[in-house]
């Protein structure tokens, strides 16, 4: 870590607007992403572009912020410059590892996009309308997304808001996941009721087996 800080500081010291972005040594490419108080680094020898590696670092940084928040992160490093962040991230390093491994086969990450689950248009519209209907009744609900095998089935919600997530798989060994976002940290039971109502309507739709929903009793 000391070497990384020294390299970035040396480049910056040459000119206030300079910053170290990447280093190439043969087939090895090292990309730097300074995000105060952190410096994120990615190294690759597989021919990935600088932009691709920078995008992955941004995703990793956003994941760290989702766990710790920027204000807490800043406060920690103001108190201790050499703090080992791994102690606070706990087991989330496995999530980061799985995410980075998935980028080798999932182009949606490098394209800054998401994958949709293929299904009949009429069924998707029915699901969207159901989600909009029940989410609109709760003032604390701002966003909802229904996933199947990490692919989007439907989403609905407001454009801007502070978010808390209620995440639930819809049955035992069921790959379908419903994520509800709200602004009320105490709104767990409200979101649980919304999830129940949405699921009951979805299961009543025809061809629902096309994404294998299972109701957990």
C-alpha positions as CSV (number, residue, x, y, z in Angstrom):
1,X,0.0,0.0,0.0
2,X,2.9,2.3,0.8
3,X,4.3,1.9,-2.8
4,X,0.9,2.7,-4.3
5,X,0.6,5.9,-2.2
6,X,4.1,6.9,-3.1
7,X,3.5,6.4,-6.8
8,X,0.3,8.4,-6.8
9,X,1.8,11.2,-4.6
10,X,4.9,11.5,-6.9
11,X,2.8,12.0,-10.0
12,X,0.5,14.5,-8.3
13,X,3.5,16.4,-6.9
14,X,4.8,17.1,-10.5
15,X,1.6,19.1,-11.2
16,X,-1.5,19.7,-9.1
17,X,-3.8,18.4,-11.9
18,X,-1.8,15.3,-12.6
19,X,-2.9,11.9,-11.4
20,X,-1.7,8.4,-12.0
21,X,-4.2,6.5,-14.1
22,X,-2.4,3.4,-15.3
23,X,0.9,1.7,-15.8
24,X,1.8,-0.8,-18.6
25,X,4.6,-3.3,-18.2
26,X,4.6,-5.8,-21.0
27,X,1.3,-7.6,-20.9
28,X,0.5,-6.4,-17.4
29,X,-1.7,-3.4,-17.1
30,X,-2.2,-1.7,-13.7
31,X,-5.1,0.8,-13.4
32,X,-5.5,3.3,-10.5
33,X,-8.7,4.9,-9.2
34,X,-8.1,7.5,-6.5
35,X,-11.3,7.9,-4.5
36,X,-10.4,9.8,-1.3
37,X,-9.6,8.5,1.2
38,X,-9.1,5.3,-0.8
39,X,-6.9,4.3,-3.8
40,X,-8.3,1.4,-5.7
41,X,-6.0,-0.6,-8.0
42,X,-6.7,-3.3,-10.6
43,X,-4.0,-5.4,-12.3
44,X,-4.7,-7.4,-15.5
45,X,-2.7,-9.4,-18.1
46,X,-5.8,-10.4,-20.2
47,X,-5.9,-7.4,-22.5
48,X,-8.7,-5.6,-20.7
49,X,-8.9,-1.9,-21.6
50,X,-8.2,0.9,-19.2
51,X,-11.9,1.9,-19.2
52,X,-13.0,-1.6,-18.5
53,X,-10.8,-2.0,-15.5
54,X,-11.7,1.5,-14.2
55,X,-15.4,0.6,-14.5
56,X,-14.8,-2.5,-12.4
57,X,-13.0,-0.4,-9.7
58,X,-15.9,2.0,-9.7
59,X,-18.3,-0.9,-9.0
60,X,-16.1,-2.2,-6.2
61,X,-15.9,1.3,-4.7
62,X,-19.7,1.7,-4.8
63,X,-20.0,-1.7,-3.1
64,X,-17.7,-0.5,-0.3
65,X,-19.8,2.7,0.1
66,X,-23.0,0.6,0.2
67,X,-21.6,-1.2,3.3
68,X,-19.8,1.7,5.1
69,X,-21.1,5.0,3.6
70,X,-18.8,7.8,2.5
71,X,-19.1,9.8,5.7
72,X,-18.1,6.9,7.9
73,X,-15.3,5.9,5.6
74,X,-13.9,9.5,5.7
75,X,-14.2,9.7,9.4
76,X,-12.3,6.4,9.9
77,X,-9.3,7.4,7.8
78,X,-9.2,10.9,9.4
79,X,-8.7,9.2,12.7
80,X,-6.3,6.4,11.5
81,X,-4.5,6.8,8.1
82,X,-3.3,3.2,8.1
83,X,-6.6,1.6,9.0
84,X,-7.2,-1.9,7.7
85,X,-10.5,-1.7,5.9
86,X,-11.0,-5.5,5.7
87,X,-12.0,-5.6,9.4
88,X,-15.1,-3.6,8.6
89,X,-16.0,-5.2,5.3
90,X,-16.2,-8.6,7.0
91,X,-17.2,-11.3,4.6
92,X,-18.2,-9.0,1.8
93,X,-14.9,-9.6,0.1
94,X,-16.4,-12.8,-1.1
95,X,-19.2,-10.8,-2.8
96,X,-16.6,-8.6,-4.5
97,X,-14.6,-11.7,-5.6
98,X,-17.8,-13.3,-7.0
99,X,-18.7,-10.1,-8.8
100,X,-15.3,-9.7,-10.4
101,X,-15.3,-13.4,-11.5
102,X,-18.8,-13.0,-13.1
103,X,-17.5,-10.2,-15.3
104,X,-15.5,-12.7,-17.3
105,X,-18.7,-14.1,-18.7
106,X,-21.3,-11.4,-18.1
107,X,-21.0,-8.5,-20.5
108,X,-23.7,-6.5,-18.9
109,X,-21.1,-5.2,-16.4
110,X,-18.7,-3.8,-18.9
111,X,-21.5,-2.4,-21.0
112,X,-23.0,-0.7,-17.9
113,X,-26.3,-2.5,-18.6
114,X,-28.4,-5.3,-17.1
115,X,-29.8,-8.5,-18.5
116,X,-33.6,-9.1,-18.9
117,X,-35.3,-12.4,-18.5
118,X,-37.0,-13.4,-21.8
119,X,-40.8,-13.8,-21.3
120,X,-44.1,-12.9,-23.1
121,X,-44.7,-9.1,-23.3
122,X,-48.2,-9.4,-21.9
123,X,-47.1,-11.3,-18.9
124,X,-44.3,-8.8,-18.2
125,X,-46.7,-5.9,-18.5
126,X,-49.1,-7.6,-16.0
127,X,-46.3,-8.0,-13.5
128,X,-45.1,-4.4,-13.9
129,X,-48.6,-3.1,-13.4
130,X,-49.0,-5.2,-10.3
131,X,-45.8,-3.9,-8.8
132,X,-46.7,-0.3,-9.6
133,X,-50.1,-0.7,-8.1
134,X,-49.0,-2.0,-4.7
135,X,-45.8,0.1,-4.4
136,X,-47.8,3.3,-5.1
137,X,-49.9,2.6,-1.9
138,X,-46.9,2.8,0.4
139,X,-45.3,6.3,0.7
140,X,-42.1,4.8,2.0
141,X,-41.7,2.6,-1.1
142,X,-39.7,4.1,-3.9
143,X,-38.4,1.3,-6.1
144,X,-39.0,-2.4,-6.8
145,X,-37.3,-4.9,-9.0
146,X,-38.1,-8.6,-9.7
147,X,-35.2,-10.8,-10.7
148,X,-34.8,-14.4,-12.0
149,X,-31.4,-15.9,-12.1
150,X,-29.9,-12.4,-11.8
151,X,-31.9,-11.2,-14.8
152,X,-34.5,-8.5,-14.6
153,X,-38.2,-9.4,-15.0
154,X,-39.7,-6.1,-14.1
155,X,-38.9,-2.9,-12.2
156,X,-40.9,0.1,-11.1
157,X,-40.3,3.1,-8.9
158,X,-39.4,6.8,-8.4
159,X,-36.5,8.5,-10.1
160,X,-34.7,9.9,-7.0
161,X,-34.7,8.9,-3.3
162,X,-32.6,7.6,-0.4
163,X,-33.0,3.8,-0.4
164,X,-33.2,0.9,2.0
165,X,-33.6,-2.6,0.5
166,X,-35.9,-5.4,1.3
167,X,-34.6,-8.5,-0.5
168,X,-36.4,-11.8,-0.6
169,X,-36.4,-15.0,-2.7
170,X,-39.9,-16.1,-3.4
171,X,-39.5,-19.7,-2.2
172,X,-37.2,-22.4,-1.1
173,X,-34.6,-23.2,-3.8
174,X,-36.4,-20.6,-6.0
175,X,-34.1,-18.4,-8.2
176,X,-36.7,-15.6,-8.4
177,X,-35.8,-12.7,-6.2
178,X,-37.9,-9.6,-5.4
179,X,-36.1,-6.5,-4.3
180,X,-38.1,-3.6,-2.7
181,X,-36.5,-0.2,-2.0
182,X,-38.0,2.2,0.5
183,X,-37.1,5.4,2.4
184,X,-38.3,4.2,5.8
185,X,-35.7,2.2,7.8
186,X,-38.6,0.8,10.0
187,X,-40.7,-0.2,7.0
188,X,-39.8,-3.9,7.0
189,X,-43.3,-5.2,7.7
190,X,-44.9,-2.9,5.2
191,X,-42.5,-4.2,2.5
192,X,-43.2,-7.8,3.6
193,X,-46.9,-7.2,3.0
194,X,-46.3,-5.6,-0.4
195,X,-44.1,-8.6,-1.4
196,X,-46.9,-10.9,-0.3
197,X,-49.6,-9.0,-2.3
198,X,-47.4,-8.8,-5.4
199,X,-46.5,-12.5,-5.3
200,X,-50.2,-13.6,-4.9
201,X,-51.1,-11.7,-8.1
202,X,-48.1,-12.9,-10.0
203,X,-48.9,-16.5,-9.2
204,X,-52.5,-16.1,-10.4
205,X,-51.3,-15.0,-13.9
206,X,-51.2,-17.5,-16.7
207,X,-47.9,-18.9,-17.9
208,X,-46.3,-18.0,-14.6
209,X,-44.3,-21.1,-14.8
210,X,-42.1,-19.5,-17.5
211,X,-40.0,-18.1,-14.7
212,X,-40.7,-20.8,-12.1
213,X,-42.1,-18.8,-9.3
214,X,-42.6,-20.8,-6.1
215,X,-44.7,-19.6,-3.2
216,X,-43.2,-20.3,0.2
217,X,-45.9,-21.4,2.6
